[in-house]
Amino acid sequence: MFNFGQRLKDIRKENGLTQKQLAEKIGSDERGIRRYESGVIKPSLDVILSILDNIDVSADYLLGRTDVPHVAKVE
C-alpha cells in the first residue's frame, strides 16, 4: 500500500536533507514535515507543488503512481 509520508522521508534522505532543511526549502516548518512523514496530516496541493519544485522527484513517485522516483531527463 502507498505511504506518502514514507515516500517523502525516503526522497528527503536521498537528497541529504534534514526535516528542517526540507522545510526551509519549501517554505514550510519542521513540524509540518514531521507530521507529513508520520502520516498525521496530508500536505496541501501548494506544499506538494513546492516539494516538486525544490526536490528531484517525479510527481508520480511522490503520489504513489509509480515506483520510479525520477523522471528520465531528455536531452
C-alpha beads as a LAMMPS data file, in Angstrom:
LAMMPS data file: protein, C-alpha beads

75 atoms
74 bonds

1 atom types
1 bond types

-500.0 500.0 xlo xhi
-500.0 500.0 ylo yhi
-500.0 500.0 zlo zhi

Masses

1 110.0

Atoms # bond

1 1 1 0.000 0.000 0.000
2 1 1 1.179 3.523 -0.827
3 1 1 2.505 5.630 2.034
4 1 1 3.037 9.311 1.176
5 1 1 4.925 10.029 4.399
6 1 1 7.418 7.234 3.791
7 1 1 7.936 8.363 0.203
8 1 1 8.601 11.911 1.363
9 1 1 11.023 10.710 4.040
10 1 1 12.877 8.453 1.581
11 1 1 13.286 11.190 -1.015
12 1 1 14.290 13.737 1.644
13 1 1 17.009 11.425 2.925
14 1 1 18.121 10.544 -0.612
15 1 1 18.690 14.264 -1.151
16 1 1 20.662 14.519 2.099
17 1 1 18.193 16.869 3.767
18 1 1 17.022 17.085 7.347
19 1 1 13.375 17.814 8.052
20 1 1 14.362 21.377 8.918
21 1 1 16.299 21.834 5.666
22 1 1 13.411 20.490 3.590
23 1 1 11.003 22.767 5.431
24 1 1 13.193 25.792 4.682
25 1 1 13.480 24.816 1.001
26 1 1 9.726 24.570 0.535
27 1 1 8.679 27.447 2.788
28 1 1 7.169 25.275 5.494
29 1 1 8.171 24.397 9.033
30 1 1 9.893 21.374 10.522
31 1 1 6.799 20.381 12.487
32 1 1 4.801 20.182 9.253
33 1 1 7.385 17.939 7.604
34 1 1 7.416 15.699 10.679
35 1 1 3.620 15.457 10.548
36 1 1 3.575 14.694 6.801
37 1 1 6.186 11.964 7.235
38 1 1 4.377 10.388 10.184
39 1 1 1.046 10.443 8.332
40 1 1 -0.680 12.676 10.882
41 1 1 -1.655 15.122 8.133
42 1 1 -1.574 15.231 4.349
43 1 1 0.088 18.161 2.584
44 1 1 -1.898 20.671 0.575
45 1 1 -1.512 20.886 -3.176
46 1 1 0.635 24.010 -2.715
47 1 1 3.025 22.094 -0.451
48 1 1 3.225 19.184 -2.894
49 1 1 3.989 21.561 -5.749
50 1 1 6.689 23.248 -3.678
51 1 1 8.268 19.866 -2.916
52 1 1 8.249 19.013 -6.618
53 1 1 9.772 22.403 -7.493
54 1 1 12.588 22.025 -4.962
55 1 1 13.426 18.312 -4.825
56 1 1 14.495 15.988 -7.628
57 1 1 11.479 13.682 -7.603
58 1 1 8.668 12.881 -10.014
59 1 1 5.094 13.719 -9.084
60 1 1 4.032 10.191 -9.978
61 1 1 6.520 8.725 -7.479
62 1 1 5.667 11.153 -4.691
63 1 1 1.948 10.488 -5.180
64 1 1 2.312 6.707 -5.370
65 1 1 1.585 6.214 -9.055
66 1 1 4.977 4.643 -9.834
67 1 1 7.935 3.181 -8.014
68 1 1 10.385 5.115 -10.223
69 1 1 11.451 8.181 -8.213
70 1 1 12.984 10.245 -11.005
71 1 1 11.861 11.272 -14.456
72 1 1 14.319 10.437 -17.226
73 1 1 15.875 13.656 -18.499
74 1 1 15.535 14.262 -22.214
75 1 1 18.492 15.981 -23.812

Bonds

1 1 1 2
2 1 2 3
3 1 3 4
4 1 4 5
5 1 5 6
6 1 6 7
7 1 7 8
8 1 8 9
9 1 9 10
10 1 10 11
11 1 11 12
12 1 12 13
13 1 13 14
14 1 14 15
15 1 15 16
16 1 16 17
17 1 17 18
18 1 18 19
19 1 19 20
20 1 20 21
21 1 21 22
22 1 22 23
23 1 23 24
24 1 24 25
25 1 25 26
26 1 26 27
27 1 27 28
28 1 28 29
29 1 29 30
30 1 30 31
31 1 31 32
32 1 32 33
33 1 33 34
34 1 34 35
35 1 35 36
36 1 36 37
37 1 37 38
38 1 38 39
39 1 39 40
40 1 40 41
41 1 41 42
42 1 42 43
43 1 43 44
44 1 44 45
45 1 45 46
46 1 46 47
47 1 47 48
48 1 48 49
49 1 49 50
50 1 50 51
51 1 51 52
52 1 52 53
53 1 53 54
54 1 54 55
55 1 55 56
56 1 56 57
57 1 57 58
58 1 58 59
59 1 59 60
60 1 60 61
61 1 61 62
62 1 62 63
63 1 63 64
64 1 64 65
65 1 65 66
66 1 66 67
67 1 67 68
68 1 68 69
69 1 69 70
70 1 70 71
71 1 71 72
72 1 72 73
73 1 73 74
74 1 74 75
